[in-house]
């Protein structure tokens, strides 16, 4: 299996929506603010369920929020 990096644009999308805080998004998704912070910092890869909940809360598709890149 190739090494891949999972990237996301959760913070960008959240800030595009205006005044949605990490705490607000975390509450909607059902995780802690600290977990949301780790996801946005790309230090934690959420489960597919959490990815789908985040995409739904941010009114976008999972493909626009999360993608893979091969590590060199």
PyMOL Python script that loads the backbone (N, CA, C, O; Angstrom):
from pymol import cmd

cmd.read_pdbstr("""\
ATOM      1  N   UNK A   1       0.838  -1.181   0.000  1.00  0.00           N
ATOM      2  CA  UNK A   1       0.000   0.000   0.000  1.00  0.00           C
ATOM      3  C   UNK A   1       0.884   1.245   0.000  1.00  0.00           C
ATOM      4  O   UNK A   1       1.848   1.341   0.759  1.00  0.00           O
ATOM      5  N   UNK A   2       0.542   2.180  -0.851  1.00  0.00           N
ATOM      6  CA  UNK A   2       1.295   3.428  -0.935  1.00  0.00           C
ATOM      7  C   UNK A   2       0.992   4.301   0.273  1.00  0.00           C
ATOM      8  O   UNK A   2      -0.103   4.257   0.833  1.00  0.00           O
ATOM      9  N   UNK A   3       1.984   5.093   0.663  1.00  0.00           N
ATOM     10  CA  UNK A   3       1.756   6.062   1.728  1.00  0.00           C
ATOM     11  C   UNK A   3       1.018   7.257   1.150  1.00  0.00           C
ATOM     12  O   UNK A   3       1.422   7.826   0.136  1.00  0.00           O
ATOM     13  N   UNK A   4      -0.059   7.623   1.806  1.00  0.00           N
ATOM     14  CA  UNK A   4      -0.832   8.777   1.352  1.00  0.00           C
ATOM     15  C   UNK A   4      -1.085   9.718   2.521  1.00  0.00           C
ATOM     16  O   UNK A   4      -1.182   9.307   3.677  1.00  0.00           O
ATOM     17  N   UNK A   5      -1.184  10.972   2.180  1.00  0.00           N
ATOM     18  CA  UNK A   5      -1.537  12.013   3.142  1.00  0.00           C
ATOM     19  C   UNK A   5      -2.991  12.383   2.898  1.00  0.00           C
ATOM     20  O   UNK A   5      -3.391  12.622   1.759  1.00  0.00           O
ATOM     21  N   UNK A   6      -3.788  12.430   3.971  1.00  0.00           N
ATOM     22  CA  UNK A   6      -5.176  12.875   3.860  1.00  0.00           C
ATOM     23  C   UNK A   6      -5.199  14.368   4.182  1.00  0.00           C
ATOM     24  O   UNK A   6      -4.804  14.781   5.272  1.00  0.00           O
ATOM     25  N   UNK A   7      -5.656  15.159   3.242  1.00  0.00           N
ATOM     26  CA  UNK A   7      -5.744  16.603   3.417  1.00  0.00           C
ATOM     27  C   UNK A   7      -7.203  17.021   3.512  1.00  0.00           C
ATOM     28  O   UNK A   7      -8.104  16.297   3.088  1.00  0.00           O
ATOM     29  N   UNK A   8      -7.417  18.205   4.077  1.00  0.00           N
ATOM     30  CA  UNK A   8      -8.789  18.703   4.131  1.00  0.00           C
ATOM     31  C   UNK A   8      -8.826  20.216   4.079  1.00  0.00           C
ATOM     32  O   UNK A   8      -7.839  20.894   4.366  1.00  0.00           O
ATOM     33  N   UNK A   9      -9.990  20.729   3.704  1.00  0.00           N
ATOM     34  CA  UNK A   9     -10.215  22.173   3.653  1.00  0.00           C
ATOM     35  C   UNK A   9     -11.367  22.556   4.582  1.00  0.00           C
ATOM     36  O   UNK A   9     -12.136  23.468   4.278  1.00  0.00           O
ATOM     37  N   UNK A  10     -11.482  21.864   5.706  1.00  0.00           N
ATOM     38  CA  UNK A  10     -12.575  22.098   6.649  1.00  0.00           C
ATOM     39  C   UNK A  10     -12.523  23.527   7.180  1.00  0.00           C
ATOM     40  O   UNK A  10     -13.538  24.223   7.186  1.00  0.00           O
ATOM     41  N   UNK A  11     -11.351  23.970   7.626  1.00  0.00           N
ATOM     42  CA  UNK A  11     -11.236  25.323   8.187  1.00  0.00           C
ATOM     43  C   UNK A  11     -11.586  26.374   7.143  1.00  0.00           C
ATOM     44  O   UNK A  11     -12.300  27.331   7.442  1.00  0.00           O
ATOM     45  N   UNK A  12     -11.092  26.205   5.926  1.00  0.00           N
ATOM     46  CA  UNK A  12     -11.386  27.159   4.857  1.00  0.00           C
ATOM     47  C   UNK A  12     -12.888  27.249   4.620  1.00  0.00           C
ATOM     48  O   UNK A  12     -13.442  28.347   4.552  1.00  0.00           O
ATOM     49  N   UNK A  13     -13.542  26.116   4.496  1.00  0.00           N
ATOM     50  CA  UNK A  13     -14.990  26.106   4.248  1.00  0.00           C
ATOM     51  C   UNK A  13     -15.752  26.693   5.435  1.00  0.00           C
ATOM     52  O   UNK A  13     -16.716  27.436   5.251  1.00  0.00           O
ATOM     53  N   UNK A  14     -15.325  26.364   6.638  1.00  0.00           N
ATOM     54  CA  UNK A  14     -15.999  26.885   7.837  1.00  0.00           C
ATOM     55  C   UNK A  14     -15.899  28.413   7.878  1.00  0.00           C
ATOM     56  O   UNK A  14     -16.879  29.088   8.192  1.00  0.00           O
ATOM     57  N   UNK A  15     -14.734  28.953   7.567  1.00  0.00           N
ATOM     58  CA  UNK A  15     -14.562  30.407   7.605  1.00  0.00           C
ATOM     59  C   UNK A  15     -15.274  31.087   6.432  1.00  0.00           C
ATOM     60  O   UNK A  15     -15.703  32.234   6.548  1.00  0.00           O
ATOM     61  N   UNK A  16     -15.398  30.388   5.314  1.00  0.00           N
ATOM     62  CA  UNK A  16     -16.161  30.938   4.179  1.00  0.00           C
ATOM     63  C   UNK A  16     -17.619  31.171   4.550  1.00  0.00           C
ATOM     64  O   UNK A  16     -18.269  32.072   4.019  1.00  0.00           O
ATOM     65  N   UNK A  17     -18.121  30.361   5.455  1.00  0.00           N
ATOM     66  CA  UNK A  17     -19.529  30.462   5.847  1.00  0.00           C
ATOM     67  C   UNK A  17     -19.782  31.594   6.842  1.00  0.00           C
ATOM     68  O   UNK A  17     -20.921  31.816   7.252  1.00  0.00           O
ATOM     69  N   UNK A  18     -18.737  32.303   7.225  1.00  0.00           N
ATOM     70  CA  UNK A  18     -18.922  33.458   8.097  1.00  0.00           C
ATOM     71  C   UNK A  18     -18.551  33.193   9.533  1.00  0.00           C
ATOM     72  O   UNK A  18     -17.395  32.913   9.850  1.00  0.00           O
ATOM     73  N   UNK A  19     -19.541  33.284  10.403  1.00  0.00           N
ATOM     74  CA  UNK A  19     -19.242  33.265  11.833  1.00  0.00           C
ATOM     75  C   UNK A  19     -19.411  31.891  12.488  1.00  0.00           C
ATOM     76  O   UNK A  19     -19.727  31.809  13.675  1.00  0.00           O
ATOM     77  N   UNK A  20     -19.207  30.825  11.735  1.00  0.00           N
ATOM     78  CA  UNK A  20     -19.286  29.471  12.294  1.00  0.00           C
ATOM     79  C   UNK A  20     -17.977  29.157  13.009  1.00  0.00           C
ATOM     80  O   UNK A  20     -16.920  29.100  12.379  1.00  0.00           O
ATOM     81  N   UNK A  21     -18.044  28.955  14.311  1.00  0.00           N
ATOM     82  CA  UNK A  21     -16.834  28.661  15.088  1.00  0.00           C
ATOM     83  C   UNK A  21     -16.545  27.163  15.081  1.00  0.00           C
ATOM     84  O   UNK A  21     -17.382  26.354  14.683  1.00  0.00           O
ATOM     85  N   UNK A  22     -15.340  26.815  15.529  1.00  0.00           N
ATOM     86  CA  UNK A  22     -15.003  25.403  15.697  1.00  0.00           C
ATOM     87  C   UNK A  22     -15.973  24.740  16.663  1.00  0.00           C
ATOM     88  O   UNK A  22     -16.401  23.605  16.451  1.00  0.00           O
ATOM     89  N   UNK A  23     -16.311  25.454  17.716  1.00  0.00           N
ATOM     90  CA  UNK A  23     -17.239  24.904  18.712  1.00  0.00           C
ATOM     91  C   UNK A  23     -18.612  24.651  18.107  1.00  0.00           C
ATOM     92  O   UNK A  23     -19.229  23.619  18.372  1.00  0.00           O
ATOM     93  N   UNK A  24     -19.097  25.595  17.290  1.00  0.00           N
ATOM     94  CA  UNK A  24     -20.393  25.432  16.626  1.00  0.00           C
ATOM     95  C   UNK A  24     -20.388  24.189  15.736  1.00  0.00           C
ATOM     96  O   UNK A  24     -21.301  23.365  15.792  1.00  0.00           O
ATOM     97  N   UNK A  25     -19.357  24.073  14.924  1.00  0.00           N
ATOM     98  CA  UNK A  25     -19.262  22.938  14.006  1.00  0.00           C
ATOM     99  C   UNK A  25     -19.126  21.630  14.779  1.00  0.00           C
ATOM    100  O   UNK A  25     -19.770  20.634  14.447  1.00  0.00           O
ATOM    101  N   UNK A  26     -18.289  21.640  15.806  1.00  0.00           N
ATOM    102  CA  UNK A  26     -18.103  20.435  16.616  1.00  0.00           C
ATOM    103  C   UNK A  26     -19.423  19.974  17.229  1.00  0.00           C
ATOM    104  O   UNK A  26     -19.727  18.781  17.245  1.00  0.00           O
ATOM    105  N   UNK A  27     -20.197  20.926  17.728  1.00  0.00           N
ATOM    106  CA  UNK A  27     -21.491  20.609  18.332  1.00  0.00           C
ATOM    107  C   UNK A  27     -22.432  19.976  17.307  1.00  0.00           C
ATOM    108  O   UNK A  27     -23.120  19.001  17.610  1.00  0.00           O
ATOM    109  N   UNK A  28     -22.461  20.533  16.094  1.00  0.00           N
ATOM    110  CA  UNK A  28     -23.329  20.004  15.036  1.00  0.00           C
ATOM    111  C   UNK A  28     -22.920  18.579  14.651  1.00  0.00           C
ATOM    112  O   UNK A  28     -23.766  17.738  14.347  1.00  0.00           O
ATOM    113  N   UNK A  29     -21.615  18.329  14.669  1.00  0.00           N
ATOM    114  CA  UNK A  29     -21.087  17.035  14.232  1.00  0.00           C
ATOM    115  C   UNK A  29     -21.117  15.998  15.356  1.00  0.00           C
ATOM    116  O   UNK A  29     -21.199  14.798  15.093  1.00  0.00           O
ATOM    117  N   UNK A  30     -21.051  16.457  16.605  1.00  0.00           N
ATOM    118  CA  UNK A  30     -21.066  15.536  17.732  1.00  0.00           C
ATOM    119  C   UNK A  30     -19.684  15.146  18.219  1.00  0.00           C
ATOM    120  O   UNK A  30     -19.490  14.054  18.754  1.00  0.00           O
ATOM    121  N   UNK A  31     -18.711  16.053  18.030  1.00  0.00           N
ATOM    122  CA  UNK A  31     -17.356  15.837  18.537  1.00  0.00           C
ATOM    123  C   UNK A  31     -16.977  17.027  19.410  1.00  0.00           C
ATOM    124  O   UNK A  31     -17.721  18.004  19.491  1.00  0.00           O
ATOM    125  N   UNK A  32     -15.834  16.945  20.054  1.00  0.00           N
ATOM    126  CA  UNK A  32     -15.381  18.071  20.874  1.00  0.00           C
ATOM    127  C   UNK A  32     -14.725  19.140  19.997  1.00  0.00           C
ATOM    128  O   UNK A  32     -14.343  18.879  18.856  1.00  0.00           O
ATOM    129  N   UNK A  33     -14.604  20.344  20.551  1.00  0.00           N
ATOM    130  CA  UNK A  33     -13.908  21.411  19.836  1.00  0.00           C
ATOM    131  C   UNK A  33     -12.449  21.014  19.617  1.00  0.00           C
ATOM    132  O   UNK A  33     -11.867  21.332  18.580  1.00  0.00           O
ATOM    133  N   UNK A  34     -11.860  20.323  20.588  1.00  0.00           N
ATOM    134  CA  UNK A  34     -10.474  19.895  20.460  1.00  0.00           C
ATOM    135  C   UNK A  34     -10.299  18.915  19.297  1.00  0.00           C
ATOM    136  O   UNK A  34      -9.308  18.984  18.571  1.00  0.00           O
ATOM    137  N   UNK A  35     -11.250  18.014  19.123  1.00  0.00           N
ATOM    138  CA  UNK A  35     -11.204  17.090  17.986  1.00  0.00           C
ATOM    139  C   UNK A  35     -11.306  17.857  16.677  1.00  0.00           C
ATOM    140  O   UNK A  35     -10.570  17.573  15.733  1.00  0.00           O
ATOM    141  N   UNK A  36     -12.214  18.830  16.613  1.00  0.00           N
ATOM    142  CA  UNK A  36     -12.364  19.635  15.398  1.00  0.00           C
ATOM    143  C   UNK A  36     -11.076  20.405  15.112  1.00  0.00           C
ATOM    144  O   UNK A  36     -10.682  20.549  13.955  1.00  0.00           O
ATOM    145  N   UNK A  37     -10.425  20.897  16.155  1.00  0.00           N
ATOM    146  CA  UNK A  37      -9.156  21.597  15.987  1.00  0.00           C
ATOM    147  C   UNK A  37      -8.107  20.671  15.384  1.00  0.00           C
ATOM    148  O   UNK A  37      -7.372  21.075  14.483  1.00  0.00           O
ATOM    149  N   UNK A  38      -8.028  19.438  15.869  1.00  0.00           N
ATOM    150  CA  UNK A  38      -7.067  18.469  15.337  1.00  0.00           C
ATOM    151  C   UNK A  38      -7.376  18.108  13.888  1.00  0.00           C
ATOM    152  O   UNK A  38      -6.460  17.931  13.085  1.00  0.00           O
ATOM    153  N   UNK A  39      -8.658  17.998  13.548  1.00  0.00           N
ATOM    154  CA  UNK A  39      -9.047  17.705  12.171  1.00  0.00           C
ATOM    155  C   UNK A  39      -8.609  18.848  11.261  1.00  0.00           C
ATOM    156  O   UNK A  39      -7.996  18.618  10.218  1.00  0.00           O
ATOM    157  N   UNK A  40      -8.925  20.079  11.658  1.00  0.00           N
ATOM    158  CA  UNK A  40      -8.565  21.242  10.837  1.00  0.00           C
ATOM    159  C   UNK A  40      -7.055  21.388  10.691  1.00  0.00           C
ATOM    160  O   UNK A  40      -6.574  21.837   9.650  1.00  0.00           O
ATOM    161  N   UNK A  41      -6.305  21.014  11.718  1.00  0.00           N
ATOM    162  CA  UNK A  41      -4.841  21.097  11.685  1.00  0.00           C
ATOM    163  C   UNK A  41      -4.217  19.903  10.958  1.00  0.00           C
ATOM    164  O   UNK A  41      -2.995  19.816  10.831  1.00  0.00           O
ATOM    165  N   UNK A  42      -5.057  18.992  10.486  1.00  0.00           N
ATOM    166  CA  UNK A  42      -4.645  17.791   9.769  1.00  0.00           C
ATOM    167  C   UNK A  42      -3.744  16.898  10.621  1.00  0.00           C
ATOM    168  O   UNK A  42      -2.816  16.261  10.123  1.00  0.00           O
ATOM    169  N   UNK A  43      -4.047  16.872  11.924  1.00  0.00           N
ATOM    170  CA  UNK A  43      -3.319  16.018  12.851  1.00  0.00           C
ATOM    171  C   UNK A  43      -4.147  14.802  13.258  1.00  0.00           C
ATOM    172  O   UNK A  43      -3.673  13.937  13.995  1.00  0.00           O
ATOM    173  N   UNK A  44      -5.394  14.744  12.771  1.00  0.00           N
ATOM    174  CA  UNK A  44      -6.285  13.628  13.084  1.00  0.00           C
ATOM    175  C   UNK A  44      -7.176  13.367  11.879  1.00  0.00           C
ATOM    176  O   UNK A  44      -7.819  14.284  11.366  1.00  0.00           O
ATOM    177  N   UNK A  45      -7.214  12.124  11.429  1.00  0.00           N
ATOM    178  CA  UNK A  45      -8.082  11.744  10.318  1.00  0.00           C
ATOM    179  C   UNK A  45      -9.382  11.183  10.885  1.00  0.00           C
ATOM    180  O   UNK A  45      -9.382  10.129  11.522  1.00  0.00           O
ATOM    181  N   UNK A  46     -10.490  11.888  10.655  1.00  0.00           N
ATOM    182  CA  UNK A  46     -11.765  11.441  11.200  1.00  0.00           C
ATOM    183  C   UNK A  46     -12.305  10.211  10.470  1.00  0.00           C
ATOM    184  O   UNK A  46     -11.875   9.884   9.364  1.00  0.00           O
ATOM    185  N   UNK A  47     -13.248   9.546  11.111  1.00  0.00           N
ATOM    186  CA  UNK A  47     -13.917   8.413  10.472  1.00  0.00           C
ATOM    187  C   UNK A  47     -14.747   8.915   9.301  1.00  0.00           C
ATOM    188  O   UNK A  47     -15.014  10.111   9.189  1.00  0.00           O
ATOM    189  N   UNK A  48     -15.148   8.011   8.443  1.00  0.00           N
ATOM    190  CA  UNK A  48     -15.985   8.390   7.305  1.00  0.00           C
ATOM    191  C   UNK A  48     -17.302   8.988   7.784  1.00  0.00           C
ATOM    192  O   UNK A  48     -17.828   9.911   7.163  1.00  0.00           O
ATOM    193  N   UNK A  49     -17.834   8.468   8.882  1.00  0.00           N
ATOM    194  CA  UNK A  49     -19.075   9.010   9.435  1.00  0.00           C
ATOM    195  C   UNK A  49     -18.897  10.471   9.824  1.00  0.00           C
ATOM    196  O   UNK A  49     -19.741  11.306   9.497  1.00  0.00           O
ATOM    197  N   UNK A  50     -17.815  10.785  10.514  1.00  0.00           N
ATOM    198  CA  UNK A  50     -17.561  12.172  10.915  1.00  0.00           C
ATOM    199  C   UNK A  50     -17.313  13.049   9.682  1.00  0.00           C
ATOM    200  O   UNK A  50     -17.766  14.193   9.637  1.00  0.00           O
ATOM    201  N   UNK A  51     -16.604  12.528   8.695  1.00  0.00           N
ATOM    202  CA  UNK A  51     -16.385  13.286   7.446  1.00  0.00           C
ATOM    203  C   UNK A  51     -17.714  13.646   6.797  1.00  0.00           C
ATOM    204  O   UNK A  51     -17.913  14.779   6.359  1.00  0.00           O
ATOM    205  N   UNK A  52     -18.618  12.679   6.738  1.00  0.00           N
ATOM    206  CA  UNK A  52     -19.934  12.927   6.138  1.00  0.00           C
ATOM    207  C   UNK A  52     -20.738  13.939   6.949  1.00  0.00           C
ATOM    208  O   UNK A  52     -21.415  14.794   6.378  1.00  0.00           O
ATOM    209  N   UNK A  53     -20.666  13.847   8.270  1.00  0.00           N
ATOM    210  CA  UNK A  53     -21.373  14.802   9.122  1.00  0.00           C
ATOM    211  C   UNK A  53     -20.807  16.213   8.960  1.00  0.00           C
ATOM    212  O   UNK A  53     -21.560  17.186   8.945  1.00  0.00           O
ATOM    213  N   UNK A  54     -19.487  16.325   8.840  1.00  0.00           N
ATOM    214  CA  UNK A  54     -18.861  17.636   8.626  1.00  0.00           C
ATOM    215  C   UNK A  54     -19.297  18.209   7.284  1.00  0.00           C
ATOM    216  O   UNK A  54     -19.677  19.377   7.196  1.00  0.00           O
ATOM    217  N   UNK A  55     -19.241  17.393   6.246  1.00  0.00           N
ATOM    218  CA  UNK A  55     -19.653  17.856   4.914  1.00  0.00           C
ATOM    219  C   UNK A  55     -21.101  18.330   4.930  1.00  0.00           C
ATOM    220  O   UNK A  55     -21.425  19.366   4.349  1.00  0.00           O
ATOM    221  N   UNK A  56     -21.964  17.578   5.591  1.00  0.00           N
ATOM    222  CA  UNK A  56     -23.373  17.964   5.684  1.00  0.00           C
ATOM    223  C   UNK A  56     -23.522  19.285   6.438  1.00  0.00           C
ATOM    224  O   UNK A  56     -24.269  20.163   6.005  1.00  0.00           O
ATOM    225  N   UNK A  57     -22.823  19.431   7.552  1.00  0.00           N
ATOM    226  CA  UNK A  57     -22.910  20.653   8.353  1.00  0.00           C
ATOM    227  C   UNK A  57     -22.381  21.866   7.595  1.00  0.00           C
ATOM    228  O   UNK A  57     -22.849  22.986   7.800  1.00  0.00           O
ATOM    229  N   UNK A  58     -21.404  21.639   6.720  1.00  0.00           N
ATOM    230  CA  UNK A  58     -20.817  22.739   5.951  1.00  0.00           C
ATOM    231  C   UNK A  58     -21.458  22.891   4.575  1.00  0.00           C
ATOM    232  O   UNK A  58     -20.985  23.664   3.742  1.00  0.00           O
ATOM    233  N   UNK A  59     -22.538  22.148   4.345  1.00  0.00           N
ATOM    234  CA  UNK A  59     -23.311  22.253   3.105  1.00  0.00           C
ATOM    235  C   UNK A  59     -22.439  22.112   1.854  1.00  0.00           C
ATOM    236  O   UNK A  59     -22.493  22.928   0.933  1.00  0.00           O
ATOM    237  N   UNK A  60     -21.640  21.051   1.858  1.00  0.00           N
ATOM    238  CA  UNK A  60     -20.787  20.776   0.711  1.00  0.00           C
ATOM    239  C   UNK A  60     -20.596  19.269   0.589  1.00  0.00           C
ATOM    240  O   UNK A  60     -21.122  18.505   1.397  1.00  0.00           O
ATOM    241  N   UNK A  61     -19.851  18.848  -0.411  1.00  0.00           N
ATOM    242  CA  UNK A  61     -19.626  17.408  -0.599  1.00  0.00           C
ATOM    243  C   UNK A  61     -18.350  16.986   0.130  1.00  0.00           C
ATOM    244  O   UNK A  61     -17.446  17.789   0.361  1.00  0.00           O
ATOM    245  N   UNK A  62     -18.308  15.726   0.476  1.00  0.00           N
ATOM    246  CA  UNK A  62     -17.128  15.182   1.154  1.00  0.00           C
ATOM    247  C   UNK A  62     -15.900  15.300   0.250  1.00  0.00           C
ATOM    248  O   UNK A  62     -14.789  15.495   0.743  1.00  0.00           O
ATOM    249  N   UNK A  63     -16.085  15.184  -1.057  1.00  0.00           N
ATOM    250  CA  UNK A  63     -14.972  15.261  -2.004  1.00  0.00           C
ATOM    251  C   UNK A  63     -14.327  16.640  -2.024  1.00  0.00           C
ATOM    252  O   UNK A  63     -13.135  16.766  -2.303  1.00  0.00           O
ATOM    253  N   UNK A  64     -15.109  17.671  -1.730  1.00  0.00           N
ATOM    254  CA  UNK A  64     -14.557  19.028  -1.707  1.00  0.00           C
ATOM    255  C   UNK A  64     -13.818  19.317  -0.406  1.00  0.00           C
ATOM    256  O   UNK A  64     -13.009  20.243  -0.348  1.00  0.00           O
ATOM    257  N   UNK A  65     -14.084  18.541   0.632  1.00  0.00           N
ATOM    258  CA  UNK A  65     -13.453  18.773   1.930  1.00  0.00           C
ATOM    259  C   UNK A  65     -12.240  17.902   2.184  1.00  0.00           C
ATOM    260  O   UNK A  65     -11.296  18.335   2.845  1.00  0.00           O
ATOM    261  N   UNK A  66     -12.249  16.671   1.666  1.00  0.00           N
ATOM    262  CA  UNK A  66     -11.184  15.712   1.967  1.00  0.00           C
ATOM    263  C   UNK A  66     -10.635  15.111   0.688  1.00  0.00           C
ATOM    264  O   UNK A  66     -11.396  14.756  -0.213  1.00  0.00           O
ATOM    265  N   UNK A  67      -9.305  14.992   0.605  1.00  0.00           N
ATOM    266  CA  UNK A  67      -8.669  14.363  -0.541  1.00  0.00           C
ATOM    267  C   UNK A  67      -7.351  13.738  -0.123  1.00  0.00           C
ATOM    268  O   UNK A  67      -6.797  14.071   0.924  1.00  0.00           O
ATOM    269  N   UNK A  68      -6.849  12.817  -0.962  1.00  0.00           N
ATOM    270  CA  UNK A  68      -5.598  12.113  -0.675  1.00  0.00           C
ATOM    271  C   UNK A  68      -4.514  12.579  -1.638  1.00  0.00           C
ATOM    272  O   UNK A  68      -4.771  12.891  -2.800  1.00  0.00           O
ATOM    273  N   UNK A  69      -3.293  12.615  -1.113  1.00  0.00           N
ATOM    274  CA  UNK A  69      -2.119  12.882  -1.939  1.00  0.00           C
ATOM    275  C   UNK A  69      -1.065  11.855  -1.590  1.00  0.00           C
ATOM    276  O   UNK A  69      -0.876  11.527  -0.418  1.00  0.00           O
ATOM    277  N   UNK A  70      -0.381  11.348  -2.590  1.00  0.00           N
ATOM    278  CA  UNK A  70       0.707  10.402  -2.339  1.00  0.00           C
ATOM    279  C   UNK A  70       1.867  11.118  -1.694  1.00  0.00           C
ATOM    280  O   UNK A  70       2.231  12.225  -2.091  1.00  0.00           O
ATOM    281  N   UNK A  71       2.448  10.475  -0.691  1.00  0.00           N
ATOM    282  CA  UNK A  71       3.650  11.033  -0.061  1.00  0.00           C
ATOM    283  C   UNK A  71       4.865  10.599  -0.850  1.00  0.00           C
ATOM    284  O   UNK A  71       4.954   9.449  -1.281  1.00  0.00           O
ATOM    285  N   UNK A  72       5.788  11.500  -1.039  1.00  0.00           N
ATOM    286  CA  UNK A  72       7.004  11.185  -1.803  1.00  0.00           C
ATOM    287  C   UNK A  72       8.037  10.519  -0.961  1.00  0.00           C
ATOM    288  O   UNK A  72       9.116  10.189  -1.453  1.00  0.00           O
TER     289      UNK A  72
END
""", "prot")
cmd.dss("prot")
cmd.show_as("cartoon", "prot")
cmd.util.cbc("prot")
cmd.orient("prot")
